[in-house]
Amino acid sequence: KMQDIKKKFWLEKFDCFSITGKDARKFLNGITTGNILNSENKVIKTCWLTPNGVLRSLIEIIFLERNLEVIILAGNTNEIIDYFNQIIFPADDVLLSEPFLINRIQEIDESSSWRTYQPIFFKTEDKEFEIYKNKLNLLNPNDLKLWKINQAIPSLEMEINGKNNPLELGLQDLIDFNKGCYLGQETMSKIKNVSSLKQEIRIWKSIESNFNLDFEDKNLYVNSAKDISVGKITSFFKSDCQIKGLAMIKRKYLEEESYFFSEIFGKIIINKSVGSIFL
């Protein structure tokens, strides 16, 4: 008899702003990696990049009848709004609202990518929200952090650090390689066509219990002699029974060793993430 496994949900508040005006879709299409003009979906995930293709923000866009809502899943909201406002031409019919908070709820499971399930949204003052929320089996904050690491969902100042591009972060499916010009497009096409990724995101897990958090050294090495650096730790999370995190690993070392060495966390194993395209 199948056990009815209770569905699990991720609930989090995110910054959000609205874009109104008849040029809103065209405007967003020119600065994000997704196809905003011809999207059939109600919600799409997309990236905002620097001109040279580095990930600055992970964004979700909700298509409503009269406007678009832009959810900042990871990134600096003020930086985004300032930038967007700077590049609106006087002739553009585009208007950005002040930022506000939105409740985002999504079903999750351990073995599917976080991009599999459609989220639903509630404004903070929505009366329905409390009623709805109380019926759900929500992940607690620690389990959520761990789940996000297993999914390799990037965080500001960690994986989104002014260096990594979305292909290295396993977010290739958020980029439309056939659409017209957008910010960072040349770099994306070049990397994809030459397939010249230098590094890929991985989950790592420490298998030692006596780590030393006083060390500053974020590098990962081939061995404890620290001969060769194979990558860098970008984030970690310590729960009662384990330490896990994300790291950017140089591609040429990915096939070689099953173990790497960190000065802080000792011997570690690396795995591919559920949510990246490096499955």
HELIX and SHEET records of a PDB file:
HELIX    1   1 ALA A   24  ILE A   31  1                                   8    
HELIX    2   2 THR A   77  GLN A   86  1                                  10    
HELIX    3   3 LYS A  127  ASN A  134  1                                   8    
HELIX    4   4 PRO A  141  GLN A  151  1                                  11    
HELIX    5   5 GLN A  172  LEU A  174  5                                   3    
HELIX    6   6 GLN A  185  VAL A  194  1                                  10    
HELIX    7   7 ARG A  251  TYR A  253  5                                   3    
SHEET    1   A 5 VAL A  43  LEU A  49  0                                        
SHEET    2   A 5 LEU A  55  PHE A  63 -1                                        
SHEET    3   A 5 ASN A  67  ALA A  74 -1                                        
SHEET    4   A 5 LYS A   8  THR A  20 -1                                        
SHEET    5   A 5 LEU A  95  LEU A  96 -1                                        
SHEET    1   B 6 VAL A  43  LEU A  49  0                                        
SHEET    2   B 6 LEU A  55  PHE A  63 -1                                        
SHEET    3   B 6 ASN A  67  ALA A  74 -1                                        
SHEET    4   B 6 LYS A   8  THR A  20 -1                                        
SHEET    5   B 6 PHE A 100  ILE A 108 -1                                        
SHEET    6   B 6 ILE A 120  LYS A 123 -1                                        
SHEET    1   C 7 GLN A 199  SER A 206  0                                        
SHEET    2   C 7 ILE A 243  LYS A 250 -1                                        
SHEET    3   C 7 SER A 229  LYS A 238 -1                                        
SHEET    4   C 7 ASN A 219  TYR A 221 -1                                        
SHEET    5   C 7 TYR A 259  SER A 262 -1                                        
SHEET    6   C 7 GLY A 266  ASN A 271 -1                                        
SHEET    7   C 7 GLN A 199  SER A 206 -1                                        
END                                                                             
